[in-house]
Amino acid sequence: MRATRIAAVIFSAALAFVGANNAFAANPYKTPCTADGKRVCAMQNQAKAESCLRQHMDQLTPACKTYLTKKKG
């Protein structure tokens, strides 16, 4: 039962992210990976941090992982 609730919350968050994806695209300097770039790679410039972020996918937030996966394709 608890696993079902967790899955529902994750699914809802993913749907919210997909809906908000256009808002992120409006400002290329603010992405779902901005905070992760600062936290994981200690970089302010997200464009420069992208290769570092891809090397540390296991440490990223779900929103950032989704963003990088979509951006690659």
Summary of the structure (lengths in Angstrom):
residues: 73
radius of gyration: 13.2
end to end distance: 35.3
largest distance: 42.3
contacts: 178
relative contact order: 0.15
helix: 78%
strand: 0%
